[in-house]
Amino acid sequence: MVVVAPGVDVSRLRWELTPRLERIADQQGESPVWFSVLVYDSERLGERRRIRSFFLQEVDRDKVVLFGDDLGEVAAA
């Protein structure tokens, strides 16, 4: 999951990430169908937390932050 600032064109970013993801899969000797990237802006992330999305609860529990803040401030309130 990639979380970006509000106002970032999420559709365009997904489009740009797809070929990179395919190259990474190829380098790992894997099929790209086993890889996926979800792109949310921080507002969407907050909305999903407010409705207590099961998926997001699992992500919050198991997440590994690779870059930036852990976004704990994007509260469920």
N, CA, C and O atoms as a CHARMM CRD file, in Angstrom:
* protein
*
  308
    1    1 MET  N      0.84800  -1.16400   0.00000 PROA 1      0.00000
    2    1 MET  CA     0.00000   0.00000   0.00000 PROA 1      0.00000
    3    1 MET  C      0.89700   1.23100   0.00000 PROA 1      0.00000
    4    1 MET  O      1.85700   1.33000   0.76400 PROA 1      0.00000
    5    2 VAL  N      0.55900   2.14900  -0.86700 PROA 2      0.00000
    6    2 VAL  CA     1.24900   3.42900  -0.93800 PROA 2      0.00000
    7    2 VAL  C      0.25000   4.48200  -0.49500 PROA 2      0.00000
    8    2 VAL  O     -0.86000   4.55300  -1.02300 PROA 2      0.00000
    9    3 VAL  N      0.64200   5.30100   0.47400 PROA 3      0.00000
   10    3 VAL  CA    -0.22700   6.37400   0.95900 PROA 3      0.00000
   11    3 VAL  C      0.42500   7.69000   0.57000 PROA 3      0.00000
   12    3 VAL  O      1.58700   7.95000   0.88100 PROA 3      0.00000
   13    4 VAL  N     -0.36100   8.51700  -0.12500 PROA 4      0.00000
   14    4 VAL  CA     0.14300   9.79100  -0.63300 PROA 4      0.00000
   15    4 VAL  C     -0.66100  10.93800  -0.04300 PROA 4      0.00000
   16    4 VAL  O     -1.72000  10.72900   0.54900 PROA 4      0.00000
   17    5 ALA  N     -0.15700  12.12700  -0.20500 PROA 5      0.00000
   18    5 ALA  CA    -0.82600  13.32800   0.28900 PROA 5      0.00000
   19    5 ALA  C     -2.10700  13.58200  -0.50600 PROA 5      0.00000
   20    5 ALA  O     -2.20100  13.19400  -1.67000 PROA 5      0.00000
   21    6 PRO  N     -3.09300  14.23100   0.11900 PROA 6      0.00000
   22    6 PRO  CA    -4.29900  14.60000  -0.62200 PROA 6      0.00000
   23    6 PRO  C     -3.91800  15.46100  -1.83600 PROA 6      0.00000
   24    6 PRO  O     -2.98000  16.25600  -1.78100 PROA 6      0.00000
   25    7 GLY  N     -4.65200  15.28600  -2.90500 PROA 7      0.00000
   26    7 GLY  CA    -4.40300  16.06500  -4.11300 PROA 7      0.00000
   27    7 GLY  C     -3.50400  15.37000  -5.12000 PROA 7      0.00000
   28    7 GLY  O     -3.44000  15.79100  -6.27500 PROA 7      0.00000
   29    8 VAL  N     -2.80800  14.31400  -4.71000 PROA 8      0.00000
   30    8 VAL  CA    -1.98700  13.55200  -5.65500 PROA 8      0.00000
   31    8 VAL  C     -2.93000  12.75900  -6.55700 PROA 8      0.00000
   32    8 VAL  O     -3.90700  12.17900  -6.08300 PROA 8      0.00000
   33    9 ASP  N     -2.64300  12.73600  -7.82400 PROA 9      0.00000
   34    9 ASP  CA    -3.46400  11.99600  -8.77600 PROA 9      0.00000
   35    9 ASP  C     -3.19900  10.49600  -8.60600 PROA 9      0.00000
   36    9 ASP  O     -2.24300   9.95300  -9.15900 PROA 9      0.00000
   37   10 VAL  N     -4.06400   9.84400  -7.83100 PROA 10     0.00000
   38   10 VAL  CA    -3.88800   8.43800  -7.48300 PROA 10     0.00000
   39   10 VAL  C     -3.94600   7.55200  -8.73200 PROA 10     0.00000
   40   10 VAL  O     -3.16300   6.61000  -8.85300 PROA 10     0.00000
   41   11 SER  N     -4.84600   7.83700  -9.64300 PROA 11     0.00000
   42   11 SER  CA    -4.96400   7.03400 -10.86700 PROA 11     0.00000
   43   11 SER  C     -3.68000   7.10400 -11.69700 PROA 11     0.00000
   44   11 SER  O     -3.19900   6.08900 -12.20000 PROA 11     0.00000
   45   12 ARG  N     -3.14000   8.30200 -11.82900 PROA 12     0.00000
   46   12 ARG  CA    -1.90200   8.45600 -12.59600 PROA 12     0.00000
   47   12 ARG  C     -0.75100   7.72600 -11.91700 PROA 12     0.00000
   48   12 ARG  O      0.05600   7.07800 -12.58300 PROA 12     0.00000
   49   13 LEU  N     -0.67600   7.83000 -10.59700 PROA 13     0.00000
   50   13 LEU  CA     0.40000   7.16200  -9.86400 PROA 13     0.00000
   51   13 LEU  C      0.30400   5.65000 -10.02900 PROA 13     0.00000
   52   13 LEU  O      1.31900   4.98600 -10.23600 PROA 13     0.00000
   53   14 ARG  N     -0.91800   5.09500  -9.93900 PROA 14     0.00000
   54   14 ARG  CA    -1.09300   3.65000 -10.16800 PROA 14     0.00000
   55   14 ARG  C     -0.59800   3.26700 -11.55600 PROA 14     0.00000
   56   14 ARG  O      0.09000   2.26100 -11.72800 PROA 14     0.00000
   57   15 TRP  N     -0.95500   4.08200 -12.54100 PROA 15     0.00000
   58   15 TRP  CA    -0.55300   3.83200 -13.92700 PROA 15     0.00000
   59   15 TRP  C      0.97600   3.81900 -14.05000 PROA 15     0.00000
   60   15 TRP  O      1.53600   2.98500 -14.76100 PROA 15     0.00000
   61   16 GLU  N      1.64600   4.74500 -13.35600 PROA 16     0.00000
   62   16 GLU  CA     3.10500   4.82900 -13.41300 PROA 16     0.00000
   63   16 GLU  C      3.77900   3.68100 -12.65300 PROA 16     0.00000
   64   16 GLU  O      4.87400   3.25500 -13.02000 PROA 16     0.00000
   65   17 LEU  N      3.13900   3.18700 -11.61100 PROA 17     0.00000
   66   17 LEU  CA     3.73700   2.12300 -10.80600 PROA 17     0.00000
   67   17 LEU  C      3.65400   0.74600 -11.46600 PROA 17     0.00000
   68   17 LEU  O      4.47600  -0.12600 -11.18300 PROA 17     0.00000
   69   18 THR  N      2.67600   0.54900 -12.33400 PROA 18     0.00000
   70   18 THR  CA     2.46000  -0.77200 -12.92500 PROA 18     0.00000
   71   18 THR  C      3.68500  -1.32000 -13.64700 PROA 18     0.00000
   72   18 THR  O      4.08000  -2.45300 -13.37100 PROA 18     0.00000
   73   19 PRO  N      4.31000  -0.56700 -14.56400 PROA 19     0.00000
   74   19 PRO  CA     5.49300  -1.12900 -15.23200 PROA 19     0.00000
   75   19 PRO  C      6.65500  -1.37800 -14.26600 PROA 19     0.00000
   76   19 PRO  O      7.42400  -2.32000 -14.45500 PROA 19     0.00000
   77   20 ARG  N      6.78500  -0.54600 -13.24100 PROA 20     0.00000
   78   20 ARG  CA     7.84000  -0.76300 -12.24800 PROA 20     0.00000
   79   20 ARG  C      7.59300  -2.06000 -11.49100 PROA 20     0.00000
   80   20 ARG  O      8.51500  -2.83900 -11.24700 PROA 20     0.00000
   81   21 LEU  N      6.34900  -2.27500 -11.13000 PROA 21     0.00000
   82   21 LEU  CA     5.98900  -3.48800 -10.40800 PROA 21     0.00000
   83   21 LEU  C      6.25500  -4.72400 -11.26500 PROA 21     0.00000
   84   21 LEU  O      6.73100  -5.74200 -10.76400 PROA 21     0.00000
   85   22 GLU  N      5.94700  -4.63100 -12.55000 PROA 22     0.00000
   86   22 GLU  CA     6.21300  -5.75000 -13.45900 PROA 22     0.00000
   87   22 GLU  C      7.70900  -6.03700 -13.56700 PROA 22     0.00000
   88   22 GLU  O      8.11700  -7.19800 -13.59600 PROA 22     0.00000
   89   23 ARG  N      8.53200  -4.98200 -13.62800 PROA 23     0.00000
   90   23 ARG  CA     9.99200  -5.17900 -13.68300 PROA 23     0.00000
   91   23 ARG  C     10.50500  -5.83200 -12.40300 PROA 23     0.00000
   92   23 ARG  O     11.35200  -6.72500 -12.45000 PROA 23     0.00000
   93   24 ILE  N      9.98900  -5.38300 -11.26700 PROA 24     0.00000
   94   24 ILE  CA    10.42000  -5.97000  -9.98900 PROA 24     0.00000
   95   24 ILE  C     10.05100  -7.44800  -9.93200 PROA 24     0.00000
   96   24 ILE  O     10.85700  -8.27700  -9.51100 PROA 24     0.00000
   97   25 ALA  N      8.84100  -7.77300 -10.35300 PROA 25     0.00000
   98   25 ALA  CA     8.41400  -9.17800 -10.36400 PROA 25     0.00000
   99   25 ALA  C      9.32700  -9.99600 -11.26300 PROA 25     0.00000
  100   25 ALA  O      9.76000 -11.08500 -10.88700 PROA 25     0.00000
  101   26 ASP  N      9.62100  -9.47700 -12.44700 PROA 26     0.00000
  102   26 ASP  CA    10.51800 -10.18400 -13.37000 PROA 26     0.00000
  103   26 ASP  C     11.89800 -10.39000 -12.74700 PROA 26     0.00000
  104   26 ASP  O     12.47800 -11.46900 -12.86700 PROA 26     0.00000
  105   27 GLN  N     12.42300  -9.36400 -12.08700 PROA 27     0.00000
  106   27 GLN  CA    13.73500  -9.47400 -11.45200 PROA 27     0.00000
  107   27 GLN  C     13.73600 -10.52500 -10.34700 PROA 27     0.00000
  108   27 GLN  O     14.75700 -11.16200 -10.08800 PROA 27     0.00000
  109   28 GLN  N     12.58900 -10.70100  -9.69900 PROA 28     0.00000
  110   28 GLN  CA    12.47000 -11.69300  -8.63300 PROA 28     0.00000
  111   28 GLN  C     12.13900 -13.08400  -9.17200 PROA 28     0.00000
  112   28 GLN  O     12.06000 -14.05400  -8.41800 PROA 28     0.00000
  113   29 GLY  N     11.94500 -13.16500 -10.49600 PROA 29     0.00000
  114   29 GLY  CA    11.59400 -14.43900 -11.10300 PROA 29     0.00000
  115   29 GLY  C     10.15700 -14.85200 -10.80900 PROA 29     0.00000
  116   29 GLY  O      9.82900 -16.03800 -10.81000 PROA 29     0.00000
  117   30 GLU  N      9.31100 -13.86600 -10.56100 PROA 30     0.00000
  118   30 GLU  CA     7.91300 -14.12500 -10.22600 PROA 30     0.00000
  119   30 GLU  C      6.99300 -13.56200 -11.30100 PROA 30     0.00000
  120   30 GLU  O      7.39300 -12.72900 -12.11400 PROA 30     0.00000
  121   31 SER  N      5.77200 -14.02800 -11.28700 PROA 31     0.00000
  122   31 SER  CA     4.76300 -13.48700 -12.18300 PROA 31     0.00000
  123   31 SER  C      4.20000 -12.19600 -11.58300 PROA 31     0.00000
  124   31 SER  O      3.95100 -12.14100 -10.37900 PROA 31     0.00000
  125   32 PRO  N      3.99600 -11.16800 -12.38900 PROA 32     0.00000
  126   32 PRO  CA     3.42900  -9.92400 -11.87200 PROA 32     0.00000
  127   32 PRO  C      2.03600 -10.08900 -11.25700 PROA 32     0.00000
  128   32 PRO  O      1.60600  -9.24100 -10.47500 PROA 32     0.00000
  129   33 VAL  N      1.33400 -11.15900 -11.59800 PROA 33     0.00000
  130   33 VAL  CA    -0.01400 -11.33400 -11.03900 PROA 33     0.00000
  131   33 VAL  C      0.01800 -11.57100  -9.53700 PROA 33     0.00000
  132   33 VAL  O     -1.01000 -11.42600  -8.87500 PROA 33     0.00000
  133   34 TRP  N      1.16700 -11.93000  -8.98300 PROA 34     0.00000
  134   34 TRP  CA     1.28100 -12.15800  -7.53800 PROA 34     0.00000
  135   34 TRP  C      1.56300 -10.87500  -6.77500 PROA 34     0.00000
  136   34 TRP  O      1.59500 -10.88400  -5.54500 PROA 34     0.00000
  137   35 PHE  N      1.76700  -9.78100  -7.48200 PROA 35     0.00000
  138   35 PHE  CA     2.08800  -8.49900  -6.85900 PROA 35     0.00000
  139   35 PHE  C      0.95100  -7.51800  -7.10300 PROA 35     0.00000
  140   35 PHE  O      0.36100  -7.49500  -8.18300 PROA 35     0.00000
  141   36 SER  N      0.65200  -6.71700  -6.10600 PROA 36     0.00000
  142   36 SER  CA    -0.32100  -5.64800  -6.30200 PROA 36     0.00000
  143   36 SER  C      0.04900  -4.47700  -5.40800 PROA 36     0.00000
  144   36 SER  O      0.67700  -4.64200  -4.36200 PROA 36     0.00000
  145   37 VAL  N     -0.34900  -3.30500  -5.83700 PROA 37     0.00000
  146   37 VAL  CA    -0.10300  -2.09700  -5.06000 PROA 37     0.00000
  147   37 VAL  C     -1.41700  -1.34900  -4.94600 PROA 37     0.00000
  148   37 VAL  O     -2.07200  -1.06000  -5.94700 PROA 37     0.00000
  149   38 LEU  N     -1.79100  -1.03900  -3.72100 PROA 38     0.00000
  150   38 LEU  CA    -2.93800  -0.17800  -3.47800 PROA 38     0.00000
  151   38 LEU  C     -2.40700   1.22200  -3.22100 PROA 38     0.00000
  152   38 LEU  O     -1.45100   1.40300  -2.46700 PROA 38     0.00000
  153   39 VAL  N     -3.02600   2.20400  -3.84700 PROA 39     0.00000
  154   39 VAL  CA    -2.61800   3.59000  -3.63600 PROA 39     0.00000
  155   39 VAL  C     -3.80200   4.34000  -3.04900 PROA 39     0.00000
  156   39 VAL  O     -4.85700   4.43800  -3.67500 PROA 39     0.00000
  157   40 TYR  N     -3.62400   4.86600  -1.84600 PROA 40     0.00000
  158   40 TYR  CA    -4.65500   5.67500  -1.17200 PROA 40     0.00000
  159   40 TYR  C     -4.04500   7.02900  -0.87000 PROA 40     0.00000
  160   40 TYR  O     -2.84900   7.13900  -0.60100 PROA 40     0.00000
  161   41 ASP  N     -4.88300   8.06700  -0.91700 PROA 41     0.00000
  162   41 ASP  CA    -4.40300   9.31200  -0.33500 PROA 41     0.00000
  163   41 ASP  C     -4.77000   9.28600   1.15000 PROA 41     0.00000
  164   41 ASP  O     -5.59600   8.47700   1.57400 PROA 41     0.00000
  165   42 SER  N     -4.16500  10.15800   1.92500 PROA 42     0.00000
  166   42 SER  CA    -4.34500  10.10300   3.37600 PROA 42     0.00000
  167   42 SER  C     -5.80100  10.34300   3.77800 PROA 42     0.00000
  168   42 SER  O     -6.23800   9.85000   4.81800 PROA 42     0.00000
  169   43 GLU  N     -6.55700  11.09000   2.97200 PROA 43     0.00000
  170   43 GLU  CA    -7.98300  11.29100   3.27300 PROA 43     0.00000
  171   43 GLU  C     -8.75500   9.98000   3.12400 PROA 43     0.00000
  172   43 GLU  O     -9.57900   9.64300   3.97400 PROA 43     0.00000
  173   44 ARG  N     -8.49300   9.25600   2.06200 PROA 44     0.00000
  174   44 ARG  CA    -9.14600   7.95600   1.83800 PROA 44     0.00000
  175   44 ARG  C     -8.76300   6.96800   2.94400 PROA 44     0.00000
  176   44 ARG  O     -9.60200   6.20500   3.42200 PROA 44     0.00000
  177   45 LEU  N     -7.50100   6.99000   3.33800 PROA 45     0.00000
  178   45 LEU  CA    -7.05700   6.13300   4.42900 PROA 45     0.00000
  179   45 LEU  C     -7.84700   6.45000   5.70500 PROA 45     0.00000
  180   45 LEU  O     -8.29500   5.54200   6.40500 PROA 45     0.00000
  181   46 GLY  N     -8.01200   7.73800   6.00000 PROA 46     0.00000
  182   46 GLY  CA    -8.79800   8.14500   7.16600 PROA 46     0.00000
  183   46 GLY  C    -10.24300   7.68200   7.08000 PROA 46     0.00000
  184   46 GLY  O    -10.81400   7.24000   8.07700 PROA 46     0.00000
  185   47 GLU  N    -10.84200   7.78200   5.88900 PROA 47     0.00000
  186   47 GLU  CA   -12.22000   7.31800   5.69300 PROA 47     0.00000
  187   47 GLU  C    -12.33400   5.82500   5.96200 PROA 47     0.00000
  188   47 GLU  O    -13.25600   5.37300   6.64100 PROA 47     0.00000
  189   48 ARG  N    -11.39700   5.07200   5.42700 PROA 48     0.00000
  190   48 ARG  CA   -11.43200   3.60900   5.61700 PROA 48     0.00000
  191   48 ARG  C    -11.23600   3.24500   7.08900 PROA 48     0.00000
  192   48 ARG  O    -11.83000   2.28100   7.57100 PROA 48     0.00000
  193   49 ARG  N    -10.42200   3.99600   7.79500 PROA 49     0.00000
  194   49 ARG  CA   -10.25500   3.74000   9.22900 PROA 49     0.00000
  195   49 ARG  C    -11.51800   4.09000  10.00100 PROA 49     0.00000
  196   49 ARG  O    -11.89200   3.37800  10.93300 PROA 49     0.00000
  197   50 ARG  N    -12.18000   5.18300   9.62100 PROA 50     0.00000
  198   50 ARG  CA   -13.41000   5.59400  10.31800 PROA 50     0.00000
  199   50 ARG  C    -14.50100   4.53500  10.22700 PROA 50     0.00000
  200   50 ARG  O    -15.25700   4.34100  11.17800 PROA 50     0.00000
  201   51 ILE  N    -14.58700   3.85100   9.09300 PROA 51     0.00000
  202   51 ILE  CA   -15.62600   2.81900   8.96500 PROA 51     0.00000
  203   51 ILE  C    -15.13100   1.45900   9.45600 PROA 51     0.00000
  204   51 ILE  O    -15.82900   0.45100   9.34800 PROA 51     0.00000
  205   52 ARG  N    -13.91900   1.45400   9.99600 PROA 52     0.00000
  206   52 ARG  CA   -13.31900   0.25100  10.56600 PROA 52     0.00000
  207   52 ARG  C    -13.20500  -0.87400   9.53600 PROA 52     0.00000
  208   52 ARG  O    -13.58800  -2.01700   9.78600 PROA 52     0.00000
  209   53 SER  N    -12.67300  -0.51500   8.38300 PROA 53     0.00000
  210   53 SER  CA   -12.43500  -1.48200   7.31200 PROA 53     0.00000
  211   53 SER  C    -11.61000  -2.64900   7.84700 PROA 53     0.00000
  212   53 SER  O    -10.53800  -2.45700   8.41900 PROA 53     0.00000
  213   54 PHE  N    -12.12600  -3.85800   7.65300 PROA 54     0.00000
  214   54 PHE  CA   -11.40900  -5.04500   8.11800 PROA 54     0.00000
  215   54 PHE  C    -10.02700  -5.10800   7.49300 PROA 54     0.00000
  216   54 PHE  O     -9.04100  -5.37700   8.17900 PROA 54     0.00000
  217   55 PHE  N     -9.95600  -4.86300   6.20200 PROA 55     0.00000
  218   55 PHE  CA    -8.67000  -4.89800   5.50700 PROA 55     0.00000
  219   55 PHE  C     -7.68700  -3.92400   6.14700 PROA 55     0.00000
  220   55 PHE  O     -6.53800  -4.28200   6.40700 PROA 55     0.00000
  221   56 LEU  N     -8.13200  -2.69500   6.40000 PROA 56     0.00000
  222   56 LEU  CA    -7.23800  -1.69600   6.97300 PROA 56     0.00000
  223   56 LEU  C     -6.85000  -2.02600   8.41000 PROA 56     0.00000
  224   56 LEU  O     -5.74300  -1.70100   8.84000 PROA 56     0.00000
  225   57 GLN  N     -7.72700  -2.65500   9.14300 PROA 57     0.00000
  226   57 GLN  CA    -7.36300  -3.09500  10.49100 PROA 57     0.00000
  227   57 GLN  C     -6.21700  -4.10400  10.42000 PROA 57     0.00000
  228   57 GLN  O     -5.29700  -4.06600  11.23700 PROA 57     0.00000
  229   58 GLU  N     -6.27900  -4.99900   9.44400 PROA 58     0.00000
  230   58 GLU  CA    -5.21600  -5.98400   9.25400 PROA 58     0.00000
  231   58 GLU  C     -3.90700  -5.30800   8.83200 PROA 58     0.00000
  232   58 GLU  O     -2.83200  -5.65900   9.31700 PROA 58     0.00000
  233   59 VAL  N     -4.01300  -4.33800   7.92700 PROA 59     0.00000
  234   59 VAL  CA    -2.82300  -3.61300   7.48600 PROA 59     0.00000
  235   59 VAL  C     -2.20600  -2.86700   8.66400 PROA 59     0.00000
  236   59 VAL  O     -0.99300  -2.92100   8.86600 PROA 59     0.00000
  237   60 ASP  N     -3.03600  -2.16800   9.44500 PROA 60     0.00000
  238   60 ASP  CA    -2.51200  -1.42600  10.59600 PROA 60     0.00000
  239   60 ASP  C     -1.84400  -2.35400  11.60100 PROA 60     0.00000
  240   60 ASP  O     -0.83200  -1.99500  12.20400 PROA 60     0.00000
  241   61 ARG  N     -2.39600  -3.52300  11.77900 PROA 61     0.00000
  242   61 ARG  CA    -1.81700  -4.47200  12.72400 PROA 61     0.00000
  243   61 ARG  C     -0.47000  -4.99900  12.24400 PROA 61     0.00000
  244   61 ARG  O      0.46400  -5.12500  13.03600 PROA 61     0.00000
  245   62 ASP  N     -0.36300  -5.30800  10.95300 PROA 62     0.00000
  246   62 ASP  CA     0.80800  -6.00900  10.41800 PROA 62     0.00000
  247   62 ASP  C      1.75800  -5.13600   9.61800 PROA 62     0.00000
  248   62 ASP  O      2.74900  -5.64300   9.09200 PROA 62     0.00000
  249   63 LYS  N      1.49500  -3.85700   9.50700 PROA 63     0.00000
  250   63 LYS  CA     2.24500  -2.99600   8.58500 PROA 63     0.00000
  251   63 LYS  C      3.73300  -2.94900   8.88600 PROA 63     0.00000
  252   63 LYS  O      4.18600  -3.12200  10.01700 PROA 63     0.00000
  253   64 VAL  N      4.45900  -2.70700   7.81600 PROA 64     0.00000
  254   64 VAL  CA     5.88900  -2.44300   7.88900 PROA 64     0.00000
  255   64 VAL  C      6.09900  -1.16000   7.09600 PROA 64     0.00000
  256   64 VAL  O      5.91000  -1.14200   5.87900 PROA 64     0.00000
  257   65 VAL  N      6.48700  -0.09800   7.77300 PROA 65     0.00000
  258   65 VAL  CA     6.68400   1.19200   7.11900 PROA 65     0.00000
  259   65 VAL  C      8.06300   1.20100   6.47600 PROA 65     0.00000
  260   65 VAL  O      9.07800   1.03800   7.15400 PROA 65     0.00000
  261   66 LEU  N      8.08800   1.39400   5.15700 PROA 66     0.00000
  262   66 LEU  CA     9.34900   1.39600   4.42500 PROA 66     0.00000
  263   66 LEU  C      9.90000   2.78900   4.21600 PROA 66     0.00000
  264   66 LEU  O     11.10500   2.96400   4.03800 PROA 66     0.00000
  265   67 PHE  N      9.02000   3.78900   4.23700 PROA 67     0.00000
  266   67 PHE  CA     9.45700   5.15700   4.00000 PROA 67     0.00000
  267   67 PHE  C      8.43400   6.09600   4.59200 PROA 67     0.00000
  268   67 PHE  O      7.23300   5.85900   4.46000 PROA 67     0.00000
  269   68 GLY  N      8.87700   7.15600   5.24200 PROA 68     0.00000
  270   68 GLY  CA     7.98000   8.17400   5.77700 PROA 68     0.00000
  271   68 GLY  C      7.44000   7.80800   7.14200 PROA 68     0.00000
  272   68 GLY  O      7.95700   6.92100   7.82200 PROA 68     0.00000
  273   69 ASP  N      6.37200   8.52200   7.53300 PROA 69     0.00000
  274   69 ASP  CA     5.74400   8.33000   8.83400 PROA 69     0.00000
  275   69 ASP  C      4.83600   7.12100   8.82200 PROA 69     0.00000
  276   69 ASP  O      4.48900   6.60000   7.76200 PROA 69     0.00000
  277   70 ASP  N      4.45300   6.67600  10.00800 PROA 70     0.00000
  278   70 ASP  CA     3.56400   5.51500  10.08100 PROA 70     0.00000
  279   70 ASP  C      2.10200   5.89300   9.91000 PROA 70     0.00000
  280   70 ASP  O      1.24300   5.01200   9.93600 PROA 70     0.00000
  281   71 LEU  N      1.79200   7.16300   9.73800 PROA 71     0.00000
  282   71 LEU  CA     0.44500   7.66900   9.49800 PROA 71     0.00000
  283   71 LEU  C     -0.52500   7.35700  10.63600 PROA 71     0.00000
  284   71 LEU  O     -1.73200   7.26200  10.41600 PROA 71     0.00000
  285   72 GLY  N     -0.01600   7.20100  11.81500 PROA 72     0.00000
  286   72 GLY  CA    -0.87700   6.99500  12.97300 PROA 72     0.00000
  287   72 GLY  C     -1.76200   8.19100  13.23000 PROA 72     0.00000
  288   72 GLY  O     -2.82000   8.06600  13.84700 PROA 72     0.00000
  289   73 GLU  N     -1.33400   9.35900  12.75800 PROA 73     0.00000
  290   73 GLU  CA    -2.12600  10.56300  12.97200 PROA 73     0.00000
  291   73 GLU  C     -3.36400  10.62900  12.07600 PROA 73     0.00000
  292   73 GLU  O     -4.25500  11.44000  12.32800 PROA 73     0.00000
  293   74 VAL  N     -3.43700   9.80900  11.05500 PROA 74     0.00000
  294   74 VAL  CA    -4.64600   9.74700  10.23300 PROA 74     0.00000
  295   74 VAL  C     -5.62900   8.91900  11.02800 PROA 74     0.00000
  296   74 VAL  O     -5.76600   7.71400  10.82000 PROA 74     0.00000
  297   75 ALA  N     -6.30700   9.58300  11.93900 PROA 75     0.00000
  298   75 ALA  CA    -7.08900   8.91500  12.98800 PROA 75     0.00000
  299   75 ALA  C     -8.41400   8.36500  12.47600 PROA 75     0.00000
  300   75 ALA  O     -8.91000   8.75900  11.42000 PROA 75     0.00000
  301   76 ALA  N     -8.95300   7.47300  13.23100 PROA 76     0.00000
  302   76 ALA  CA   -10.24800   6.87400  12.91500 PROA 76     0.00000
  303   76 ALA  C    -11.39000   7.72600  13.43800 PROA 76     0.00000
  304   76 ALA  O    -12.55100   7.36000  13.25700 PROA 76     0.00000
  305   77 ALA  N    -11.10700   8.82200  14.06400 PROA 77     0.00000
  306   77 ALA  CA   -12.16400   9.66000  14.65200 PROA 77     0.00000
  307   77 ALA  C    -12.85500  10.51800  13.62400 PROA 77     0.00000
  308   77 ALA  O    -13.76400  11.27500  13.96300 PROA 77     0.00000
